[in-house]
Amino acid sequence: MARRKSPGNAHSNAAGKAAVRRVPMREFSRSLPMSLLRAREAVMRHFRPSLRNHGLTEQQWRILRALASIDGIEVTELARVAFLLGPSLSRILRDLEARHLIERQVAKADLRRGVVSISARGLKLIEAVAPSSEAIYAAISSRYGARKLAELQDMLHALESSLSELRVSGERNDEAGEFE
């Protein structure tokens, strides 16, 4: 009598390969979120060593980059543009402020709100990291192709814009609530 294999014992098949389950959805390798995560990881793998050499995390760099192009921004808006949750942002801002890379002030219009800006020291750090960052971009552009990279960025922007107009079931209406 043949013995039936249990799904939890997939590693014991004769070829030593995992058993393939059929699920009513696209293959995992063709999942858009996973494809985007894999591409992000492939890109960030090149930037992380440079950031580490300058004593920065990815999230700290994201905040400094966002702040470098503006005079100041409210903390809740910074959380939104940098794609960070409030508790993480608070911790990161505390670290950046301790290193004198950012400055915080109270919003004049609402004393309960904080406004963050990059400091002169933060701008000097951006200037120190910039050559390495631009060299990495040049290498990526050379390897992948400048035109294809520009097209990819345009397509990603179009995807983001298109999906931002699509209603998401179960999503909260008060986006700021996600970050507080």
Secondary structure as the mmCIF struct_conf table of DSSP 4:
data_model
#
loop_
_struct_conf.conf_type_id
_struct_conf.id
_struct_conf.beg_label_comp_id
_struct_conf.beg_label_asym_id
_struct_conf.beg_label_seq_id
_struct_conf.end_label_comp_id
_struct_conf.end_label_asym_id
_struct_conf.end_label_seq_id
HELX_LH_PP_P HELX_LH_PP_P1 ALA A 2 SER A 6
HELX_RH_3T_P HELX_RH_3T_P1 PRO A 7 SER A 12
BEND BEND1 ASN A 13 ASN A 13
TURN_TY1_P TURN_TY1_P1 ALA A 14 ALA A 15
BEND BEND2 GLY A 16 GLY A 16
HELX_LH_PP_P HELX_LH_PP_P2 LYS A 17 ARG A 22
BEND BEND3 PRO A 24 MET A 25
HELX_RH_3T_P HELX_RH_3T_P2 PHE A 28 ARG A 30
HELX_RH_AL_P HELX_RH_AL_P1 LEU A 32 ASN A 53
TURN_TY1_P TURN_TY1_P2 HIS A 54 GLY A 55
HELX_RH_AL_P HELX_RH_AL_P2 GLU A 58 ALA A 68
TURN_TY1_P TURN_TY1_P3 SER A 69 SER A 69
BEND BEND4 ILE A 70 ASP A 71
STRN STRN1 ILE A 73 GLU A 74
HELX_RH_AL_P HELX_RH_AL_P3 VAL A 75 ALA A 82
TURN_TY1_P TURN_TY1_P4 PHE A 83 PHE A 83
HELX_RH_AL_P HELX_RH_AL_P4 GLY A 86 ALA A 98
TURN_TY1_P TURN_TY1_P5 ARG A 99 HIS A 100
BEND BEND5 LEU A 101 LEU A 101
STRN STRN2 ILE A 102 VAL A 106
BEND BEND6 LYS A 108 ALA A 109
TURN_TY1_P TURN_TY1_P6 LEU A 111 ARG A 112
BEND BEND7 ARG A 113 ARG A 113
STRN STRN3 GLY A 114 ILE A 118
HELX_RH_AL_P HELX_RH_AL_P5 ALA A 120 TYR A 144
HELX_RH_AL_P HELX_RH_AL_P6 ALA A 146 SER A 164
TURN_TY1_P TURN_TY1_P7 GLU A 165 GLU A 165
BEND BEND8 LEU A 166 LEU A 166
TURN_TY1_P TURN_TY1_P8 SER A 169 GLY A 170
BEND BEND9 ASN A 173 ASN A 173
HELX_RH_3T_P HELX_RH_3T_P3 GLU A 175 PHE A 179
#
